[in-house]
Amino acid sequence: MPAASTDPVLARRAAIARAVAIGQRVGYGLFALSMPLFFYGLFTGYTSGLATAIVACLLVGSLILAPAIVFGYAVKAAERDEQGLGSGH
C-alpha cells in the first residue's frame, strides 16, 4: 500500500479525515456549550441574549456537524472498500 504522502488519493482522504475530526469536535463542542447555557437560563431566567446564544450554538453546531458526520462515514467506507471488506451489510 503506498504511503499517503506519495498517493494523492490517500493524501486527500487524510486531509478530509483531519477536517472531519475538527468539525466533529467543534460541532459537538457547540452542542455541549448550549446545554449549560440552557440550564443556566432555566434556573435564572432567560434573556434575549442568552436565548440567542443557545440557538446560535445549536444552529452553528448543526451546520458544522452534519457534513462532518457524512464525510466521516465516507472516509470510513473508502478505507473499508480499499481493504476489501465491503460495506458491512
N, C-alpha and C positions, 0 to 999 in steps of 0.2 A: 504494500500500500504506500503510495507516495506521501511525502510529508506535506503538511498544509502550506508550508512556505513555498513549495515548488508547484503545487497543483492549484490553479486559480479557483476551481470549484470548491475545494476544501478550504481554501483561504476565505472565500466569500461566505461559506457556511459557518466558519468560525467567527467571522465578523458579525454575522446575523445572530449567532448564539450569544455573543457578548452583548449586543444591543438588546436582545430578549431578556437577558439576566438583569440588565439595568432597568429596563422597562417594567419588569415584574417587581423589582424592589421598590421603584418609585410608586407604581400603581398601588401595590399592597400597603406601602407606607402611608399614602394619602388616605386609603380606607381606614388604616389604623389610627391616623390622626383625627379622622372625623368622629370616631367613637367616643373618645374622651370629651371632645367638644360638645357632642350631643348630650352626654350625661351631665356635663357642667351646666349646660343650658337647662336641662331638665330640673336640676336641683336649685339653680339660682335664678332662673328666668331667662327667656330668650330675648336677645336684642336683634335688631335687623342686621347688624354686623356679624354677630355670631351665627345667625341663620345663613347668611351669605357665605361665611367661611365653611360651614358644614356642607352646603350644597356645592360650593366650588370644589372642595376636596373630593366629593363623590363624583362629580362630573369629570373633572380632570383625571382623577384616578381611573375612571371607566374608559375615557378616551385613550389613555396610555396603556392600560392593562389589556383591553380587548385585542388589539393587534399583537401585543407581546405574547399572549396565550396562543393565538392562532399560529404565529410564526414559530413559537416554541414547539408546537406539535409538528409543524412542517419539518423543522430541523431533525427532530427525533425520528420521524418517518423516513427521511432521507438517509439517516445513519443506519436504521434497521434495513432499509432496502439495499444499501451498499454492502451490508454484511450478509445479505441473502436470507434474512429472517422473515421477510414478508410483512404483512400488515398486522398480524396478531389476531386476526378474526377467524 
